[in-house]
Amino acid sequence: MSATMNTGRTERIPEHMAPQKGQIRLFKNPLLESLSKISPLTVLAIYLPVIVFFVWQSFAVGISFPVFIAVFLYGLVSWTLFEYIFHRYIFHFTPHGEFQKRVSFLFHGVHHQYPNDKKRLVMPVALSILIGVVLFALTRPLYGDWTWPNSAGFAVGYLAYDMTHYGIHHFKPPPVKWLRTLWKSHLDHHFRDSSKGYGVSSPFWDVVFGTLKVQKS
């Protein structure tokens, strides 16, 4: 069941990027094209075992339960900040020149132009694994054994982001106030003002940085 969306737009959304129905082919190469599409079930199948491994490894190296919970929550909150920064400054960077415009479109522009393409509602696994490996390599020397519970919380945050994003575009908002706020904020980001509502799994950092915009129904 598709979400009901208001298609009113502001000047912040360029006319050539106006939301459209259907989907688009991104690559002539069939392998690259297939890698650009992904099911949320694939994401779950890959990352749930990874999370279980991180949790198991946390206790295997001797981390106590209270420390695990504290660092896990730290990792979860860290994800929400990473999500906000990545969405605002990487996905929505201002391109200069044709090459950067092409990169911008591949990264995120295609999603704004075809927001209901259900095969491009979650992050491609190749990209998410690359980001995960880089972040793990950077945090391992800093956190030591705490990297395991931190990574578990971070990965849970990532799953929450991908599943929430898929749900927002694919289902009507549930009858829960804070979830309806998430739905409304993200749909406003697409159809009213793309300079607001960068948080998908949480509106916290939009509130902190003044980029939350929830239109009244």
C-alpha positions as CSV (number, residue, x, y, z in Angstrom):
1,M,0.0,0.0,0.0
2,S,1.6,3.2,-1.1
3,A,1.7,6.3,1.2
4,T,-0.5,9.2,0.3
5,M,1.7,12.2,-0.5
6,N,1.1,15.9,-1.0
7,T,2.8,16.8,-4.2
8,G,3.0,20.6,-3.5
9,R,6.5,21.8,-4.1
10,T,8.5,24.9,-3.2
11,E,11.2,26.6,-5.2
12,R,13.8,24.6,-3.3
13,I,13.0,21.6,-5.5
14,P,14.2,22.3,-9.1
15,E,11.6,21.7,-11.8
16,H,13.8,19.2,-13.6
17,M,14.0,17.2,-10.4
18,A,10.3,17.2,-9.8
19,P,9.1,13.8,-8.3
20,Q,7.9,11.4,-11.0
21,K,6.2,8.0,-10.9
22,G,7.9,4.8,-12.1
23,Q,11.7,4.2,-12.2
24,I,14.7,4.9,-14.4
25,R,17.7,2.9,-15.6
26,L,20.9,4.2,-14.2
27,F,23.5,2.1,-15.9
28,K,23.9,0.5,-19.3
29,N,26.0,-2.3,-17.6
30,P,23.5,-4.9,-16.4
31,L,25.7,-5.8,-13.4
32,L,25.9,-2.2,-12.2
33,E,22.2,-1.7,-12.8
34,S,21.4,-4.8,-10.7
35,L,23.7,-3.6,-7.8
36,S,21.8,-0.3,-7.7
37,K,18.6,-2.1,-6.8
38,I,18.0,-3.9,-3.5
39,S,15.3,-5.4,-1.4
40,P,15.0,-4.6,2.3
41,L,14.9,-8.3,3.0
42,T,18.4,-8.5,1.6
43,V,19.6,-5.8,4.0
44,L,18.0,-7.7,6.9
45,A,19.5,-11.0,5.8
46,I,23.0,-9.5,5.7
47,Y,23.0,-7.2,8.7
48,L,21.0,-9.1,11.3
49,P,23.8,-11.8,11.4
50,V,26.4,-9.1,11.6
51,I,24.7,-7.5,14.5
52,V,24.4,-10.9,16.3
53,F,28.2,-11.3,15.7
54,F,29.0,-7.9,17.1
55,V,26.9,-8.7,20.2
56,W,28.5,-12.1,20.7
57,Q,32.0,-10.7,20.2
58,S,31.3,-8.0,22.8
59,F,30.7,-10.5,25.5
60,A,33.4,-12.8,24.2
61,V,36.1,-10.2,24.8
62,G,34.8,-9.7,28.4
63,I,32.7,-6.6,28.2
64,S,30.2,-6.5,31.1
65,F,26.5,-6.1,30.5
66,P,26.1,-2.6,31.9
67,V,29.1,-1.4,29.7
68,F,27.6,-3.2,26.7
69,I,24.3,-1.4,27.1
70,A,26.0,2.0,27.6
71,V,28.3,1.7,24.6
72,F,25.5,0.1,22.4
73,L,23.3,3.1,23.1
74,Y,26.3,5.4,22.3
75,G,26.6,3.6,19.0
76,L,22.9,3.9,18.3
77,V,22.9,7.7,18.9
78,S,26.1,8.0,16.9
79,W,24.3,6.5,14.0
80,T,21.5,9.1,14.1
81,L,24.1,11.9,14.0
82,F,26.0,10.2,11.1
83,E,22.7,9.7,9.3
84,Y,21.9,13.4,9.6
85,I,25.3,14.6,8.5
86,F,25.6,12.1,5.6
87,H,22.1,13.0,4.3
88,R,22.5,16.7,4.7
89,Y,26.1,17.2,3.5
90,I,26.9,14.2,1.3
91,F,23.5,13.3,-0.3
92,H,22.6,16.9,-0.7
93,F,25.9,18.5,-1.6
94,T,25.7,21.2,-4.2
95,P,27.2,19.8,-7.5
96,H,29.4,21.9,-9.8
97,G,29.9,20.7,-13.4
98,E,28.4,17.7,-15.2
99,F,30.5,15.0,-13.4
100,Q,29.4,16.2,-10.0
101,K,25.8,16.5,-11.2
102,R,26.0,12.9,-12.4
103,V,27.4,11.7,-9.0
104,S,24.8,13.7,-7.1
105,F,22.0,12.1,-9.2
106,L,23.4,8.6,-8.6
107,F,23.9,9.1,-4.9
108,H,20.5,10.6,-4.1
109,G,19.0,12.7,-6.9
110,V,17.4,9.6,-8.4
111,H,15.6,8.9,-5.2
112,H,14.2,12.4,-5.1
113,Q,13.1,12.2,-8.8
114,Y,11.6,8.7,-8.4
115,P,10.7,8.5,-4.7
116,N,8.4,5.5,-5.0
117,D,10.8,3.2,-6.8
118,K,10.7,0.4,-4.2
119,K,13.9,-1.1,-5.5
120,R,15.9,2.0,-4.5
121,L,14.5,2.7,-1.1
122,V,17.3,1.2,0.9
123,M,21.0,1.7,0.5
124,P,22.8,-0.6,-1.9
125,V,24.7,-3.2,0.0
126,A,28.0,-2.5,-1.7
127,L,27.9,1.1,-0.5
128,S,26.7,0.3,3.0
129,I,29.4,-2.4,3.5
130,L,32.1,0.0,2.2
131,I,31.0,2.7,4.6
132,G,30.8,0.1,7.4
133,V,34.3,-1.3,6.8
134,V,35.8,2.2,6.7
135,L,34.1,3.3,9.9
136,F,35.0,0.1,11.7
137,A,38.7,0.5,10.7
138,L,38.6,4.1,12.0
139,T,36.9,3.4,15.3
140,R,38.8,0.1,16.2
141,P,42.0,1.9,17.2
142,L,40.0,4.5,19.1
143,Y,37.5,2.3,21.0
144,G,39.5,-0.9,21.3
145,D,37.1,-3.7,22.5
146,W,34.3,-1.2,22.8
147,T,34.2,-1.2,19.1
148,W,32.1,-4.3,19.2
149,P,29.1,-2.9,21.2
150,N,29.5,0.4,19.5
151,S,29.3,-1.3,16.1
152,A,26.3,-3.3,17.2
153,G,24.4,-0.1,18.2
154,F,25.5,1.7,15.0
155,A,24.4,-1.2,12.8
156,V,21.0,-1.4,14.6
157,G,20.6,2.3,13.9
158,Y,21.4,1.8,10.3
159,L,18.8,-1.0,10.0
160,A,16.2,1.2,11.7
161,Y,17.1,3.9,9.1
162,D,16.7,1.7,6.1
163,M,13.5,0.0,7.3
164,T,12.0,3.3,8.4
165,H,12.8,4.8,5.0
166,Y,11.3,1.9,3.2
167,G,8.2,2.0,5.3
168,I,7.7,5.8,4.9
169,H,7.7,5.4,1.1
170,H,5.8,2.1,0.9
171,F,3.1,2.3,3.7
172,K,0.7,4.7,5.2
173,P,1.9,6.3,8.5
174,P,1.0,4.2,11.5
175,P,-1.4,5.5,14.2
176,V,1.5,6.5,16.5
177,K,2.2,10.2,17.0
178,W,6.1,10.1,16.9
179,L,6.0,7.8,13.9
180,R,3.5,10.0,12.1
181,T,6.0,12.9,12.7
182,L,8.8,10.9,11.0
183,W,6.5,10.1,8.1
184,K,5.4,13.7,7.7
185,S,8.9,15.2,8.1
186,H,10.4,12.9,5.4
187,L,7.6,13.4,2.9
188,D,7.8,17.1,3.4
189,H,11.5,16.8,2.7
190,H,10.6,15.2,-0.7
191,F,7.6,17.2,-1.7
192,R,7.8,20.6,0.1
193,D,11.3,21.6,1.2
194,S,14.3,19.4,0.6
195,S,16.4,21.7,2.9
196,K,14.5,20.4,5.9
197,G,14.0,17.0,7.5
198,Y,17.4,15.3,7.0
199,G,16.8,12.8,9.8
200,V,14.9,9.7,8.7
201,S,15.0,7.4,11.7
202,S,15.0,10.2,14.2
203,P,14.0,13.9,14.1
204,F,16.4,14.7,17.0
205,W,19.2,16.4,15.1
206,D,16.8,18.3,12.9
207,V,15.4,19.8,16.1
208,V,19.0,20.5,17.4
209,F,20.1,22.1,14.1
210,G,16.8,23.8,13.3
211,T,16.0,21.8,10.1
212,L,12.8,20.2,11.3
213,K,9.7,21.2,9.3
214,V,6.4,19.4,9.9
215,Q,3.5,20.8,8.0
216,K,0.1,20.7,9.7
217,S,-2.3,18.3,8.0
